[in-house]
Amino acid sequence: NFRNQDLPTIYHWVAAAIPWFAPYMAPSANFSSSVVPVGVTGSVSRWGAMDMAGNVREWAENAHGEGARWIMGAGHTDPEYVFSGKYSIPADDRNPINGIRLVTYPDPVEEKYQAPFDEVIRDNRRLRPVSEEVFEVLREQFVDRGPPLEATSIRRVDHERYTWERLSLNSDVVGESLLLNTYRPVGGQPPYEPIVVFPSWHSLANTSSESMDRILDIALQVAINTNRALVWPIYWGTHERYQPERDVFSRRNLENGLMAEAMVHWYSDMKRTIDYLETLPDIDHQSVVYAGFSMGAAWPIPLLAIEPRIKAAVLWAGGLPYRGWVKYPALADPINYVSRIDIPILMMNGEYDTTFPDPTSQQPLWDLLGTPPAKRRRVVIPNSGHGLPQNTSLREIADWLDLQRGTPEPGAASD
């Protein structure tokens, strides 16, 4: 009011930022340091607006529910892919990562653009999984149609704390390789329990897996700090295997059921990864841990019910899909699988996560899990959105994995 300006509506903010250009804006944006002056990063939208990605989140005018407003752009401690989404948090939240961007309208704005914005959601609390008979039909669709497994080492690099090896496995797609990254701790004690990761939406926006994003780096630190190996398959449709026609989250592909095809390919990639791990003498393939982050803690959930060699799972910032305009094929709908999952589960979420909201996404997943209560743990981090604090994540995941590994009884023999 003092500047005689306004907060942008979410419609005007999106029009200026064009979040679909994230692959061009996010790499140069501030997603790593403290707040910096606007304009120093070189991250510019197509229309010349600076630092709409990263640095600080930016309040929008539109309300969401009671006492909350949308906030856009992601801040420097958020994952990069959050730039392409949006948060809704209490309007009196004074987190230092929250900021403002003012706008001057040349003409009055229609009221419909300033009105509260509420997304059409699917309420997972009202849904029920398919019957056992139908589930058996779904299970039969998960078939690896690829040739016998072959693995070739591409590159091996020794870092200070870990050894990275990049391999090529033949996939279920004719003439296409399944790239595989493995990370083993330097000076560790094999055999290593493997943590097989499924990455976030960032794996669709970034067509190179040569370097990790911040989320995968958390998984790497957990693995190295706890004498485990990290295993990162490049799944069908991600990173180097991305193609526009494989983008499972484009509206056209969501509507035409591509997710079902993706699920079968993801199963094959996971199966072949574990098949390869079973050939390695320094890997404890009897203790495979799945770690899914954001996208990987939501849509690939069926794999936890289908692949019996996964013995435990970490679901970080995930939940059940909730966008109401999407009709998920039965084969790919996690709602049909969660009650058939009985392995130990750690589930971590932010209190104000609007990518996977608590009442309609997080809580239903937790309630429907078939895992006995004694074998699961849920951590809800106060005042957090979709990007969870790194130190808390490291501690919670490492402690929980060590609990699953077990601690020798006092006086028990040990090596």
C-alpha positions in Angstrom: 0.0 0.0 0.0 2.9 2.4 0.8 4.3 1.8 -2.6 0.9 2.0 -4.2 1.5 -1.4 -5.7 0.0 -4.9 -5.3 1.0 -8.5 -4.8 0.7 -10.4 -8.1 -2.1 -12.9 -8.5 -1.0 -16.4 -9.2 -2.1 -16.0 -12.8 0.0 -13.0 -13.4 3.0 -14.5 -11.5 2.9 -17.6 -13.6 2.5 -15.6 -16.8 5.7 -13.6 -15.9 7.7 -16.6 -14.6 6.7 -19.3 -17.1 7.6 -22.2 -14.7 7.8 -24.6 -17.7 11.1 -22.9 -18.6 12.6 -24.2 -15.3 15.4 -26.1 -17.1 16.7 -22.8 -18.4 16.1 -20.6 -15.3 16.7 -22.9 -12.3 20.4 -23.9 -13.0 21.5 -20.3 -12.6 19.1 -19.4 -9.8 20.0 -19.1 -6.1 19.2 -22.5 -4.6 22.3 -22.9 -2.5 23.3 -19.8 -0.5 21.7 -17.2 1.7 19.5 -14.5 0.2 21.3 -12.4 -2.5 20.4 -9.1 -4.1 18.0 -9.4 -7.1 19.8 -9.6 -10.4 23.2 -11.0 -9.5 22.5 -14.6 -10.4 21.6 -14.2 -14.1 18.4 -16.2 -13.7 15.9 -14.3 -16.0 12.5 -15.3 -17.2 11.6 -15.1 -20.9 10.0 -11.7 -20.2 13.0 -10.3 -18.4 11.9 -10.8 -14.8 14.9 -11.6 -12.5 15.2 -14.2 -9.9 11.6 -15.6 -10.0 13.2 -19.0 -9.4 14.9 -19.4 -6.1 16.3 -16.8 -3.7 13.1 -16.1 -1.8 9.5 -17.3 -2.2 7.1 -14.7 -3.3 3.7 -14.1 -1.8 0.7 -14.1 -4.2 -2.5 -12.2 -3.6 -4.8 -15.2 -3.8 -6.0 -16.9 -0.7 -6.2 -20.7 -0.3 -8.6 -22.0 2.4 -8.9 -20.4 5.7 -6.0 -18.1 6.7 -3.6 -19.3 4.0 -2.2 -17.7 0.9 -0.2 -19.0 -2.1 3.5 -18.4 -2.2 5.5 -18.9 -5.4 8.9 -19.4 -6.9 10.6 -21.5 -4.3 13.4 -20.2 -2.0 17.1 -20.8 -1.8 16.6 -23.8 0.6 13.9 -25.4 -1.5 14.5 -28.1 -4.1 14.9 -26.6 -7.6 11.8 -28.3 -9.0 9.6 -26.5 -6.5 9.9 -23.5 -8.8 7.5 -25.2 -11.1 4.9 -25.8 -8.4 3.5 -23.6 -5.6 3.1 -23.5 -1.8 0.1 -22.6 0.3 1.1 -21.6 3.8 -0.5 -19.5 6.7 -0.6 -15.8 5.8 1.2 -14.9 9.0 4.2 -17.2 8.3 7.3 -15.1 8.8 9.9 -17.6 7.7 13.0 -15.7 6.4 12.8 -17.6 3.1 9.5 -15.8 2.4 9.6 -12.6 0.4 7.6 -10.4 -1.9 7.5 -9.2 -5.5 5.4 -6.2 -6.2 3.4 -5.5 -9.4 1.8 -2.5 -11.0 -1.2 -3.2 -13.2 -1.8 -0.8 -16.1 -5.5 -1.7 -16.0 -7.8 -2.9 -13.2 -7.7 -6.6 -12.6 -10.8 -8.6 -12.9 -12.1 -10.0 -9.6 -12.0 -13.6 -10.8 -8.2 -13.4 -10.9 -8.0 -12.1 -7.3 -10.4 -14.6 -5.9 -9.3 -17.5 -3.7 -7.7 -20.2 -5.7 -8.6 -23.8 -4.8 -7.4 -26.8 -6.8 -9.7 -29.6 -7.8 -8.5 -32.5 -5.6 -9.2 -36.1 -5.4 -9.9 -37.1 -1.8 -8.0 -40.3 -1.2 -9.9 -40.8 2.1 -13.0 -41.8 0.1 -11.2 -44.3 -2.3 -10.8 -48.0 -1.8 -8.3 -50.4 -3.4 -9.4 -53.0 -6.0 -10.4 -56.5 -4.9 -7.9 -59.3 -4.5 -9.1 -60.9 -7.8 -8.5 -57.6 -9.7 -5.2 -57.1 -7.9 -3.9 -60.4 -9.1 -4.7 -59.4 -12.7 -2.8 -56.1 -12.2 0.2 -58.0 -10.7 0.4 -60.2 -13.8 1.0 -57.1 -16.0 4.4 -56.5 -14.3 6.6 -58.5 -16.6 10.2 -57.8 -17.6 10.2 -58.4 -21.3 13.8 -57.5 -21.8 16.7 -59.8 -22.9 19.0 -61.6 -20.4 20.9 -59.1 -18.2 24.2 -57.8 -19.4 26.2 -55.1 -17.5 29.1 -53.0 -18.7 31.2 -50.6 -16.7 31.5 -47.1 -18.3 33.5 -45.1 -15.8 34.8 -45.4 -12.2 36.0 -42.4 -10.1 37.4 -42.5 -6.6 36.3 -39.6 -4.5 37.5 -38.8 -1.0 34.6 -40.5 0.8 33.1 -42.8 -1.9 33.8 -44.6 -5.2 31.4 -43.8 -8.0 30.8 -46.2 -10.8 28.6 -45.7 -13.8 27.4 -48.8 -15.7 25.2 -49.7 -18.6 22.6 -52.4 -18.3 20.4 -53.6 -21.2 16.8 -52.6 -20.6 13.4 -53.9 -21.5 13.3 -51.4 -24.4 15.1 -52.7 -27.5 18.3 -51.0 -28.2 18.1 -48.8 -25.1 20.4 -48.9 -22.1 19.5 -48.7 -18.4 22.2 -46.4 -16.9 23.1 -47.2 -13.4 25.1 -45.2 -10.8 26.6 -46.9 -7.8 28.3 -45.2 -4.8 30.3 -47.2 -2.3 31.9 -45.8 0.9 35.7 -45.6 0.9 37.2 -47.6 3.7 33.8 -49.2 4.5 33.1 -52.7 5.6 31.3 -54.8 3.0 28.9 -56.3 2.3 27.0 -53.1 1.9 23.2 -52.8 2.3 22.0 -51.1 -0.9 19.8 -48.0 -0.9 18.1 -47.9 -4.3 16.7 -44.4 -5.0 13.9 -43.1 -7.1 14.4 -39.4 -7.7 12.1 -36.4 -7.8 10.4 -34.5 -10.6 13.8 -32.9 -11.2 14.8 -36.0 -13.1 12.3 -34.9 -15.8 13.5 -31.3 -16.0 17.2 -32.2 -16.1 18.3 -34.5 -18.9 21.7 -35.2 -17.4 22.5 -37.5 -14.4 26.2 -36.6 -14.3 25.6 -34.7 -11.1 23.2 -35.1 -8.2 20.6 -32.7 -7.1 20.4 -31.7 -3.4 17.8 -34.4 -2.6 19.9 -37.2 -4.0 22.9 -35.8 -2.2 21.0 -36.4 1.1 20.6 -40.0 0.2 24.3 -40.3 -0.7 25.4 -38.8 2.6 23.1 -41.2 4.5 24.6 -44.1 2.6 28.2 -43.1 3.1 27.7 -42.2 6.8 26.0 -45.5 7.6 28.3 -47.9 5.7 25.8 -48.5 2.9 25.9 -48.3 -0.9 23.7 -45.9 -2.9 22.3 -47.2 -6.2 20.7 -44.8 -8.6 19.1 -46.3 -11.8 18.2 -43.9 -14.6 14.6 -45.0 -15.0 12.6 -45.0 -18.2 11.6 -41.4 -18.9 14.1 -39.7 -16.6 17.3 -37.8 -17.2 19.1 -39.2 -20.3 16.1 -41.4 -21.0 13.7 -38.5 -21.0 11.7 -37.7 -24.1 8.6 -35.4 -24.4 6.4 -38.3 -25.4 7.6 -40.1 -22.1 6.7 -37.1 -19.9 4.3 -38.8 -17.6 3.2 -35.5 -16.0 2.2 -33.6 -19.2 -1.5 -33.2 -19.2 -1.9 -35.0 -22.5 0.0 -38.0 -21.3 -1.8 -38.1 -18.0 -5.1 -38.2 -19.8 -4.0 -40.9 -22.2 -2.9 -43.3 -19.5 0.9 -43.2 -20.1 1.5 -43.7 -16.4 0.5 -47.4 -16.8 3.2 -48.0 -19.4 5.7 -46.1 -17.3 4.9 -48.2 -14.3 5.8 -51.4 -16.1 9.0 -50.0 -17.4 9.9 -48.7 -13.9 9.3 -52.2 -12.6 11.6 -53.7 -15.2 14.3 -51.1 -14.4 14.0 -51.9 -10.7 14.0 -55.6 -11.2 17.1 -55.5 -13.5 18.9 -53.2 -11.0 18.4 -55.7 -8.2 19.2 -58.6 -10.5 22.6 -56.9 -11.1 23.1 -56.3 -7.3 22.7 -60.0 -6.8 25.8 -60.6 -8.9 28.0 -58.4 -6.6 29.9 -60.1 -3.7 30.3 -56.8 -1.8 26.5 -56.0 -1.8 24.0 -57.5 0.7 21.2 -58.0 -1.8 19.0 -59.5 1.0 18.6 -56.1 2.5 17.5 -53.8 -0.4 16.1 -50.4 0.8 14.0 -48.3 -1.5 14.3 -44.5 -1.0 11.8 -42.4 -2.9 11.9 -38.6 -3.0 8.8 -36.5 -3.9 7.8 -38.0 -7.2 9.6 -41.2 -6.2 7.6 -41.3 -2.9 4.3 -41.1 -4.7 3.7 -42.6 -8.2 6.2 -45.6 -8.0 4.7 -46.8 -4.7 3.2 -49.9 -6.6 6.8 -51.2 -6.9 6.9 -51.7 -3.1 4.0 -54.2 -3.4 5.2 -55.9 -6.6 9.0 -56.4 -6.1 9.5 -58.8 -3.1 13.2 -58.2 -2.8 12.7 -54.7 -1.4 12.9 -55.1 2.4 12.3 -51.5 3.6 11.4 -48.1 2.2 11.8 -44.4 2.9 9.1 -42.1 1.5 10.4 -38.5 1.7 8.0 -35.7 0.9 5.5 -38.0 -0.8 1.9 -39.1 -0.6 -1.0 -40.3 -2.7 -1.7 -38.5 -6.0 -4.5 -36.0 -5.4 -5.1 -34.0 -8.6 -8.8 -34.4 -9.2 -8.8 -33.9 -13.0 -6.5 -36.9 -13.6 -8.0 -40.4 -14.1 -5.2 -42.8 -13.1 -5.3 -46.3 -14.8 -5.9 -49.0 -12.3 -2.5 -50.5 -13.0 -0.8 -47.2 -12.1 -3.0 -46.0 -9.2 -1.1 -46.3 -5.9 -4.4 -46.6 -4.1 -4.6 -50.2 -5.3 -1.3 -51.1 -3.9 -0.7 -49.4 -0.5 -2.7 -51.9 1.6 -0.6 -54.7 0.0 2.7 -53.1 1.2 3.9 -54.7 4.5 7.6 -53.8 4.7 9.0 -51.4 7.2 8.3 -47.8 6.1 9.7 -44.4 7.2 7.4 -41.6 5.9 8.6 -37.9 6.2 6.6 -34.9 5.2 6.4 -31.1 5.8 3.4 -29.7 7.7 2.5 -27.3 4.9 3.3 -29.4 1.9 0.8 -28.5 -0.9 2.4 -30.8 -3.4 1.1 -33.7 -1.3 -1.4 -32.1 1.2 -1.7 -33.8 4.6 -5.5 -34.4 4.8 -6.0 -35.7 1.3 -2.6 -37.2 0.3 -0.2 -37.8 3.2 -2.6 -39.1 5.9 -4.5 -41.5 3.6 -1.3 -43.1 2.5 -0.3 -43.6 6.1 -3.7 -44.9 7.0 -3.9 -47.4 4.1 -0.4 -48.9 4.4 -0.5 -52.6 5.1 2.7 -52.3 7.2 2.1 -53.2 10.9 2.2 -50.1 13.2 5.3 -51.4 15.0 7.3 -51.4 11.7 6.5 -47.9 10.5 7.3 -44.4 11.5 5.9 -41.1 10.4 7.7 -37.8 10.8 5.8 -34.5 10.1 8.2 -31.5 10.3 6.6 -28.4 11.6 6.6 -25.2 9.5 8.0 -27.0 6.5 6.6 -27.2 3.0 7.6 -29.7 0.3 11.4 -29.0 0.8 12.4 -30.7 4.1 15.3 -29.5 6.2 18.5 -31.3 5.2 19.9 -31.9 8.7 16.6 -33.3 10.0 16.3 -35.5 7.0 19.8 -36.9 7.4 19.3 -37.7 11.0 15.9 -39.2 10.8 16.7 -41.4 7.8 20.0 -42.6 9.1 18.6 -43.4 12.6 15.7 -45.3 11.1 17.8 -47.3 8.7 20.1 -48.3 11.5 17.1 -49.4 13.6 16.0 -51.6 10.7 19.5 -53.1 10.5 19.4 -53.9 14.2 21.9 -53.4 17.0 23.7 -56.4 18.6 22.5 -57.4 22.0 24.9 -56.6 24.9 27.5 -59.3 25.1 26.6 -60.7 21.7 29.5 -61.9 19.5 30.5 -59.5 16.7 33.1 -59.3 14.0 
